[in-house]
């Protein structure tokens, strides 16, 4: 099991404040899947101070898209923005 976690940068209200509960759960499920993948990818990869934070990355799955950064100093995925393309 990975020690990687994820969080909203600037807080949940800023990133997913306009989404419904179900849409927010979709975003959080995708964020967890990204975090799990990053944790596996980083196994055995030594920390390098020159590579402390990734650039802004994006990933979409179904109706959800998130923009995020990988912070290698704290083993955390920072969710910067989220879009849900299903109207309720």
Secondary structure, DSSP 4 states (H G I P E B T S, - for coil): ----EEEETT-HHHHHTTS-HHHHHHHHHHHHHHHHHHHHHTTT----GGGSB---EEEEETTEEEEEEEETTTTEEEEEEEEE----
